[in-house]
Each structure stands twice: as C-alpha cells, then as structure tokens.
Amino acid sequence: MQYANLFLAGLFQAAILFLVACGLQLIFGVQKVVNLACGSFYALGAFFAITAVGLLHQWQMPMIFLVPALVLSGVLVGTVGAPLELLLRPVYRRDPSYQLLLTFGLLLMFQDVFRFFWGAAPRSMDSSLYGIYGTIDISGLQIPVYNFLVIGASILIAMILGLSLKRTR
C-alpha cells in the first residue's frame, strides 16, 4: 500500500516536471531561443494564481469561479509575454549570447517585480484548494482528485504536443 502511495505521488511530481519541461522544450527546442527568464513566467503564473485564489477566499466567492480565475491567470501571463516578445524579436537572429544577456536582464527584472508586488517571503496556494475537488479512496489510499487532474492534463498535453510537433514543421 505504501508503495502504491509513493508511486502515485511520484507520478504526480513527474507530471508537474513534465509540464515545466514542455515549456522549456518548446522555447529552446522549437524556437531556438535561449531564455533564462522562462522560469519567471512560471513564477508569474503561480503568483497570479495565488492572488486569484486568495481573492476568491477573501471575497467568499463560490468555488465555481476557481477554474475561470486560474484561466485568467494564464491569460494575464500571456498579456505580459506579448510585449516581451516584441523586445526579444530583434535578438532572435543574432548570436545566442545576446539572447542570454537580454533574458538574464528580464530574469532580474522579474525578480524585483515579484519582490515589489508579492514580497520576499515564500508563498503557496491555500492547502484547502486540494480539498475542493475531494479525494478518491483506492483500497484505503486517500488520493486527491487534483493529482489525477494534473496527471490527466499532462497526458493530454503530451499527446497534443506529440501530434502537433510531428505534423508541423
């Protein structure tokens, strides 16, 4: 039983790492851009999501708004990324050292923005979020449905990416 729990926890962590690796692979492997600020976009999305969930709790909104709030967090990251794409465009055809310098500067800028808006103390999502979806009892193991959602989303994204990368140039 303990091994099954460890296996499922490991599978969940692997799914999270896979999602991060997909972003890195698409940016470097497909676009050939050396982006040191890639993790900053993940962090920005996490900070937006933490803020959105915190506001939902503060305003005592029904949890039906959770998914739209998280989608809005992703959209907000996209609105930040679009102008930065215009900044990166001129260095695409240049030596990779220019990409490194520019994206390293963006990384430093993002760190200061995070510190300004969210402070320097570590933040995390409210742990009650896991309980919203409930748990599944499998032979005495209590596994959060959230973990299965992340694993399922990772599998779906892997299939979509596999098909799109295989069928496009």
Secondary structure by P-SEA (a helix, b strand, c coil): caaaaaaaaaaaaaaaaaaaaaaaaaacccccccccaaaaaaaaaaaaaaaaaaaaaaacccccaaaaaaaaaaaaaaaaaaaaaaaacccccccaaaaaaaaaaaaaaaaaaaaacccccccccccccccccbbbbcccccccaaaaaaaaaaaaaaaaaaaaaaacc
